[in-house]
């Protein structure tokens, strides 16, 4: 496969990746951007609309977060790119000085626009009454871009790869993602191939748009990551990663995994991608927050992760613990005085968010629909995954990652 159209961009020095230690394929590194540095492996909570639900910038600081996601699709719709830009971009808008990574919105456009029952699947070519045609779907993809309707008010919207770069530039992201096509799995092979091919076309155009922004000094030091697709097919995944790497980006996203395939299917496809992506650039597995999949991916050489999992589970009463998930709504916790998290303070002497509150108290809050419970559990769950990747960094440095992975898998597999 080869990318077509647009001007290819040479890898820029907007982002550098320093390898600090390795244990097998697992990497412990440091990413430097125009804003500063962050340590890898790193877990990045998702603040879709400019905030992780229940949390704000003070919580990010208290948790020691280094990167938070925001979503282009949602912010473009509300409050609108113009509003965020006029209020100083994401950092001033949200009051946080850490790194923001923005998803291009492609996944949301496809997933929110998909007709129930699977018509108009991402990756299908649209138009007419043939393959992929759907008259009631909210999004339709063509080679130039995607047309969709806002999930908020039904307004007709259009996004091209160039639009995605420009919107994310105006939002003020530190790292932005190229627009891609993400097919759900399982999908017919022709749909997965079509999604990968279109993603390659769009990636070349996104790279050219970023090169133009850098030439006219409007990029503001922003980084652009390309995304490889290919579903769970290792050969297609390898070829997609080679194509995206050939275009040249500041870093690389691995998209279209953890979207319906099994963990066993994900492994070979992921390894095929990391095996050919440049070793001197950060690698980002998109949308993965399950501890077992995270350690599997670290073992394959992935550096960055994001997922709504910790906040979504927290809002619904589920806590991530060293012993697995627990549902705090369970009657067994009604008179349980045990702290949610009985581990000692972290390496910096900070008490863990769940250490102060008993399981009985949290069950009570959940049972009366008190939002405080969701906030406490969200803080706890994000801290848990931040600790997980922190422990992975330490294990890699000590040359003990395999043993660490076995311990995690013993609980989470």
N, C-alpha and C positions, 0 to 999 in steps of 0.2 A: 504494500500500500504506500502511496505517496501523497503528501499534501499538495493541494492545487490551489492556485489563486492567491493573491496577496503577496506581500513582500516579507520574506523570512527575516526574523530578527536574530542577530547574534546574541548569545547569552551575555547579559549585562552583569556588571558588578554591583547592582543594586542590593543583592543578597549574597552573602558568603556563608559557606558551611564549613566549620572547622571540626574535624574528627578528633575527639579527645580520647576515645578508647573504643575498642571493638572486642567482641567475644563471639566468634563465629561470624555470622552475618549481622548480628545485633550491633547497633551503633549508639554510642553516647557522644553527643556533639553539642555545638553551640552555633546558633544562627545569628548573624548580624545583619540588621537592616538599617535604613536611614534613621529609624527611630531609636535603635539600640540593639540589645541582644536578648535572646531567650534560649533556654537550655532544652535539649532534646534527649530522649523522647519526651514529648509534651502532649498533655490532654487539653483541649480547648473547648470550654463550655459554649453553648449556643445561645446567643442573645438575639433572637430572630428580628425583633422589632426595635432593637437598640438597647435591650436589657434582657438579661437572663430573668425569667419570670420569678418574682418575689425578691430579686436582688438588685443592688445598684453598685456604683463604682467603689463605694467604701467597702462593700463586701468583697469585691475583687481584690482590693488591696489586702484586706485581712486574710483572705485565703491564699495570698501569694501568687495569684494568677499572673501569667505573662502574656497570654494571647486569648482573646475572646472573639467569637464570630458574630457578625451581623449579616442580615440577608438583603440582598439587592432587590429582589422581587417585592418584599413587604415594605421596605423603606421607600422604594420608588412609588408604591401605591399610596402609602400613608406614613409620614406626613407629606411625602413628595421630595424628590431630589433637591428642588429649589429651596425648600425650607431647611433641610439639613445643611446644605451648602451655605445659606445665608446666616445660619447660626454657628458657623465656624467649622463645619465638618463634624464627623463622628466624635472626635475626641472632646471638643468643646461642648458639643451637643449633649454628650452623656456625662461629662465631667471626669473622664478617665484618661490617663496618660499612657496606658499600656498599649500593646499592639492590638489592632483590629485587623482581622481577616474577613473579607466579604465573599460569600458565595455569589456566583454570578446570577443566581436565581433560576438557572435552567432546570434543576431538579424540581423546584416548586412549580414552575410553569407546566412541566410535564405531569407531575403527580396530581396537582390540584385541577388540572384541565382534563384529566382522563375520564372518559365516560365510564360509569359503573358497568362492569361486565367485560372491560378490556378493549373496547373499540378505540381506535385512534391511539394505539400504544405508541410510546416514544420510540422513534426510530422508523416508524412507517412513513412512507412518503404520502403526502396528502394531496387532495385536489381531485375533483370529479367523483365518480361513483365507484372507482376501482379500489385497489388495495389501500387501506388506511383511511378511506373517506369516512367521515362521521359528521352528521348535520347537527348533533346536539352536544358534541364535545366542546370544551371551553378553550382548547388550544389546538393549533394546526401548524405543523412544521413544514418548511420548504427549504431549499438550499440556501436561500438568502437569510432566513431567520425564522422566528416563530411569532404567530399572531395568537393572542389569547385574551380572555376576559378576566378582569380583576375579580378576585374572590370576594372583595369587599362590596363592590357596587355594580359589577357586571360591565364596567367600562371597557370598551375594546382597546387593547394595547398591542404594541408591536415592539419586538426587541431583535436586534441583529448583533453579531459579535462586536461590531464597532460601538453600538449603543451600550453594550454591557461594560466595555472598557471605559467609555466616557462617563457613564453613571457612577461607576465605582470610583473613578478619579474624582468626581465632584463630591461624592460622599466622604472622601478623604481616607480611604482604607490604606493601611500599610502594605497589605498583601491582597491582591485581587485575583479572582479566578476567571479564566477564559470561559465563555459560554460553550456548553457541551450538550449532547443529547444522551440522556441516561435511560436505557431500557430497563424495565423491571424483569426479574427472572422468576420462573423460566419464560423465555420468549423464543419464537422460532429463530433459527440461525440466521436467516436472511435479514430479520429485523435487527439482530445484534450487529451484524456486519454493516447494515445501512446506517445504524446509529454511530458506529465507529468512523465510518467514512465521512459522514457529515460533520462529526466532531473534529476530524482532521482539517476539513475545509475551513471550519469556523476558527480553529486554533491558529492557522496561518494568517487569517484576517485579523484576529485579535492581536497577534504579535506585531503585525504591520501597524495597527492602530496605536499600540503602545510605543513603537519606535517613533512614529510621527509625533506623539505627545512629548517624548523625550527630546526630540530635535527642536521642538518649539518651546521647551522648558515649562511645559504645563503639567508634567507627570508628578512633580513634587517629591521625587525620590521613591515613588511607589514601585512595588514589585508586582510582576505578573507571573502566575503559575499556569502552565498548561495542564490539561487533564487527558489521561488515556482511558479508553473504554475497551470493550471486547468481551464483556460478560464473563462467564466461567470457562471459556475456551482458552487454554493456555497459549496455543499458537496465535490465535487472533489477538490475545492480550499482549503477547510479545511484540507482534508486528505493530500494534497500535502504540505501544511504548516507544518503539524505535522511531516511528514516524513523528511523534510529539517531541521526542528528544532531538530529532533532526531539525526541527523548526527552531528550537532553542528558547528556553525560558529560564526565569530566575529560580524556579523550583517546579516540582511536578506533583500533581494530584493523581490519585488512582481512584477513579470513580466507577460507579456501576457495580459495586460489590456490597455485600450485606443488604441486598435488595430482594431477597427471596431464595437465594441459593443456600445450600448447607455449608457448615463450616468446613467439611471435608472437600467440597467443591471449591470453596474460596481459596484454600491453601495453594494448589498448583497454579491457579490464575495469578494470584498475588506474587508468587515467586517468579513467575515468568516476566512480570512487569519489573520488579525490583532488580532482576538479573541483568536488565539492559538499560535502566535509567541511570543517568550520570551519577557517579559516586560523590562528586563534589557539589551536589545540589541537594537541598532538603526534599524528602519524599513524604507525601501526605495522603494517608488512607482516609477517604471521606466517609463520614457517617457511621463510624464504628465506635461503640462505647462499651461493649460487652468485655469484661476482663479477660476471658479466655481468648477471644479474637484479638484483643489488643496485644497480649503477650505473643500470640502466634505471629502477628504482623511485625512486632519488634524483632522477633527471631529471623524474619525474612528481610530485615533491613529498612523498615519504615520508621520515620522520625516524628510524625505529627498525626494527631487524631482529633476528631470532633464527633459529638453526638448529643441529641436532646435527651438521651436515656436518663442521666442522673436527675435532671430537673423534672422530667415527666413522671418518672417513678416516684420521686419525692412528693409531688403534688397529689399522688394517688395512694400514699401511705406505705410505699415500699422503700426499705433501706438496704443499701449495699453494705455488707459487713465481711470481715475476714472469714466468716463461716458460711457465706452465701447470702442470698436475699432473704429478708424477713418482711412479712406483712404486718405492720404495726397495728392494724385493725383487728388482728386475731384476738379472740377472747382470752387466750392464755397470757396476754400481756397486761390485762386489766389491773392487776395488783403487783406488777413486776417493778421492783425498785431499782433494777439494774440499769446503769446508764446505757444509752443507745450505743455509745462507743466508750469502752473501758480501757482503751489503749493509753499509754502515757503520752505526755505532751510531745510535740514534734521536735525535730532537731534544733529548731530556733526557740524552743521553750514555750511555744504557743499551745494553749489547750485546744483540743480538737472540738469542732462545732457541736458534736453530739455528746460530749463528755459531761455536760452540765444537766442534761435532762433525762429523767427516767423513762423507761418504755411505757410505764403505766400512765405517766403524764401525757406523753405523746399520743397514746391510744385515746385518752380522754379528749384531747384537742381534735383528733380526727373524727371521733364519734359525734361531736357537736359541730362539725364543719367549720372549725376555727382555722382561718388561713395561716395562723402562726405555725401550725404543725407542718404545712407544706413548705414554709420558709425554712424551718429548722432542718427538715429532712433533705431539702434541696442543698442547703449549705453542707450538710453531712455527706451527701452522696458525691458532690463535686470534690470535696476534700478527700474522700476515699479514692477517687480516680486520680487525683493529683498525687496522692501518696503512692498509688500503684506505679505510676510512671517514674516517680522519684525513686522508689525502691528498685525499679528496673535499671535506672541510671547507675545506682550504686552497685547492683549486681554485675552489670557489664564492666564497670571499673575494676571490680574484684575478680573478674574472670569466673563468675559463678552464675551466669545467667541461665544456663540449662537447669540447674537445681532450682532456681527461683521460678522458672517457668513450670517445672513439675509441681511445685507447691501450689501455684495459682491454679493450674489445671486440675489438681486433686479436688479443689473446691468447686470450680466453675465449669468444668467440662460436662 
